[in-house]
Amino acid sequence: MAGMISGVMDDLHNSGLSGRAGGERRDHLEYLADLLGELQQMAEREGCHKLSRMLAISHAEAQRETHRRGT
């Protein structure tokens, strides 16, 4: 699992996310927010409450960033 997350983060970084057109950047940020939401749900199901809360905060921040970048 950690390798998958690391790979996704590397892909986002290597894709030149900061230089992308607004729509593509927003798509990547939405994907990241969705991924964090899924991880949060997995952590909650496994009873990892602290991890779940941390991921929920990260998910909310990714969503805020998506909306901020989309306006």
C-alpha positions as CSV (number, residue, x, y, z in Angstrom):
1,M,0.0,0.0,0.0
2,A,2.8,2.5,0.9
3,G,4.5,1.7,-2.4
4,M,1.3,2.5,-4.3
5,I,0.8,5.8,-2.5
6,S,4.4,6.7,-3.1
7,G,4.1,5.8,-6.7
8,V,1.0,8.0,-7.1
9,M,2.7,10.9,-5.4
10,D,5.8,10.4,-7.6
11,D,3.6,10.4,-10.7
12,L,1.9,13.6,-9.7
13,H,5.2,15.2,-9.0
14,N,6.8,14.0,-12.2
15,S,3.9,15.0,-14.3
16,G,4.8,18.6,-13.9
17,L,1.6,19.3,-12.1
18,S,2.5,22.9,-11.3
19,G,3.0,23.6,-15.0
20,R,-0.2,22.0,-16.3
21,A,-3.3,23.7,-17.6
22,G,-5.9,24.5,-15.0
23,G,-8.3,21.7,-16.0
24,E,-5.7,19.0,-15.9
25,R,-4.3,20.3,-12.6
26,R,-7.8,20.3,-11.1
27,D,-8.3,16.7,-12.4
28,H,-5.1,15.6,-10.6
29,L,-6.1,17.4,-7.4
30,E,-9.6,15.7,-7.6
31,Y,-7.9,12.4,-8.0
32,L,-5.7,13.0,-5.0
33,A,-8.7,14.0,-2.9
34,D,-10.6,10.9,-4.0
35,L,-7.6,8.7,-3.1
36,L,-7.3,10.3,0.3
37,G,-11.0,9.8,0.9
38,E,-10.7,6.1,0.0
39,L,-7.7,5.7,2.3
40,Q,-9.6,7.4,5.1
41,Q,-12.5,5.0,4.7
42,M,-10.1,2.0,4.7
43,A,-8.3,3.2,7.9
44,E,-11.7,3.7,9.6
45,R,-12.8,0.2,8.6
46,E,-9.6,-1.2,10.1
47,G,-10.1,0.6,13.3
48,C,-7.2,3.0,12.8
49,H,-9.0,6.0,14.3
50,K,-6.0,8.3,14.5
51,L,-4.9,7.5,11.0
52,S,-8.5,7.9,9.8
53,R,-8.7,11.4,11.3
54,M,-5.4,12.4,9.8
55,L,-6.5,11.2,6.4
56,A,-9.8,13.0,6.8
57,I,-8.0,16.2,7.4
58,S,-5.8,15.6,4.4
59,H,-8.9,14.8,2.3
60,A,-10.6,18.0,3.3
61,E,-7.5,20.0,2.5
62,A,-7.2,18.3,-0.9
63,Q,-10.8,19.2,-1.6
64,R,-10.3,22.8,-0.6
65,E,-7.3,23.0,-2.8
66,T,-9.2,21.5,-5.7
67,H,-12.0,24.1,-5.3
68,R,-9.5,27.0,-4.8
69,R,-7.6,26.0,-7.9
70,G,-10.9,25.6,-9.9
71,T,-12.1,29.1,-9.4
